[in-house]
Amino acid sequence: MLHLQYTGAPEELALLLQNEFRVKALVGCTLREFLCMEMEICGDYANKRIQTIFIDGTAVDDFDLAYVQDGTRLTLSGAMPGVAGATMRRGGVYSNMRESITYKLEE
């Protein structure tokens, strides 16, 4: 379980969250397992709020088919506006337009 504590100004926290930070966590599991067990982001909240996901720069459509490995770079976002947001949205109508950069499980 991950516990973070931040005691600075709220506006500084927003800047921190826009940059890279690292956490020690269980790896070798699906993205859903990682988010739920390690980050405590589960169920409907994850499904409704996390609209755009990248693992190591590739767009992810399915929480259960993507794996978090040692050194994985994970990017999470809510809904983004415009054509780019619609294209990158997890399971969105235009997701087939980004097929070449969509996460595919390697053997």
C-alpha positions as CSV (number, residue, x, y, z in Angstrom):
1,M,0.0,0.0,0.0
2,L,1.3,3.4,-0.9
3,H,1.0,6.4,1.5
4,L,2.0,9.8,0.3
5,Q,2.0,12.9,2.4
6,Y,2.4,16.4,1.0
7,T,2.7,19.4,3.3
8,G,3.4,22.2,0.8
9,A,1.2,24.7,-0.9
10,P,-1.6,23.1,-3.0
11,E,-0.5,24.9,-6.2
12,E,2.9,23.4,-5.8
13,L,1.4,19.9,-5.6
14,A,-0.2,20.4,-9.0
15,L,3.2,21.2,-10.4
16,L,4.7,18.0,-8.8
17,L,1.9,15.8,-10.3
18,Q,2.6,17.2,-13.7
19,N,6.2,16.0,-13.6
20,E,7.7,12.5,-13.2
21,F,7.9,10.9,-9.9
22,R,8.7,7.3,-8.9
23,V,7.1,4.9,-6.5
24,K,8.2,1.5,-5.3
25,A,5.5,-1.0,-6.0
26,L,4.6,-4.5,-6.9
27,V,5.2,-5.1,-10.6
28,G,4.7,-8.0,-13.0
29,C,0.9,-7.6,-12.7
30,T,-1.9,-6.2,-14.9
31,L,-2.6,-2.5,-14.9
32,R,-5.9,-3.1,-13.1
33,E,-4.1,-5.1,-10.3
34,F,-1.5,-2.4,-10.0
35,L,-4.0,0.5,-9.8
36,C,-6.2,-1.3,-7.3
37,M,-3.7,-3.1,-5.1
38,E,-0.9,-0.7,-5.1
39,M,-2.5,2.7,-5.8
40,E,-5.9,2.0,-4.3
41,I,-7.7,3.2,-7.4
42,C,-10.4,0.6,-8.0
43,G,-13.6,-0.2,-9.7
44,D,-16.0,2.3,-11.1
45,Y,-13.7,5.2,-10.1
46,A,-10.9,3.9,-12.3
47,N,-13.2,3.0,-15.1
48,K,-15.0,6.3,-15.2
49,R,-12.2,8.8,-14.3
50,I,-9.1,7.4,-16.0
51,Q,-9.9,8.1,-19.7
52,T,-6.4,8.1,-21.2
53,I,-3.6,5.7,-20.3
54,F,0.0,5.4,-21.6
55,I,2.5,2.7,-20.7
56,D,5.9,3.6,-21.9
57,G,4.5,5.9,-24.5
58,T,1.9,3.6,-26.0
59,A,-1.8,4.1,-25.6
60,V,-3.7,1.5,-23.5
61,D,-7.3,0.5,-24.0
62,D,-7.7,-2.4,-21.6
63,F,-6.7,-2.4,-17.9
64,D,-6.6,-6.2,-17.9
65,L,-4.4,-6.7,-21.0
66,A,-1.6,-4.2,-20.1
67,Y,1.2,-5.2,-17.7
68,V,3.2,-3.1,-15.3
69,Q,6.9,-4.2,-15.3
70,D,10.0,-2.9,-13.5
71,G,10.8,0.5,-14.8
72,T,7.4,1.0,-16.6
73,R,6.5,4.6,-17.2
74,L,2.8,5.0,-16.6
75,T,0.8,8.1,-17.5
76,L,-2.9,8.6,-16.4
77,S,-5.3,11.3,-17.4
78,G,-8.9,12.2,-17.3
79,A,-10.8,13.1,-20.4
80,M,-8.8,15.5,-22.7
81,P,-10.5,17.9,-25.1
82,G,-10.5,18.0,-28.8
83,V,-9.6,15.5,-31.5
84,A,-6.4,14.4,-29.8
85,G,-8.4,13.7,-26.6
86,A,-11.0,11.7,-28.5
87,T,-8.3,9.7,-30.4
88,M,-6.3,8.9,-27.3
89,R,-9.3,8.1,-25.1
90,R,-9.4,4.5,-23.8
91,G,-11.7,2.5,-26.0
92,G,-12.9,5.7,-27.7
93,V,-14.7,5.9,-31.1
94,Y,-11.5,7.1,-32.8
95,S,-9.1,4.8,-31.1
96,N,-8.5,2.8,-34.3
97,M,-6.8,5.9,-35.7
98,R,-3.9,5.3,-33.2
99,E,-3.5,1.6,-33.8
100,S,0.2,1.9,-34.6
101,I,0.9,3.4,-31.1
102,T,-1.6,1.2,-29.1
103,Y,-0.2,-1.1,-26.4
104,K,0.0,-4.7,-27.5
105,L,0.8,-7.5,-25.2
106,E,4.2,-9.1,-26.2
107,E,4.7,-12.8,-25.9
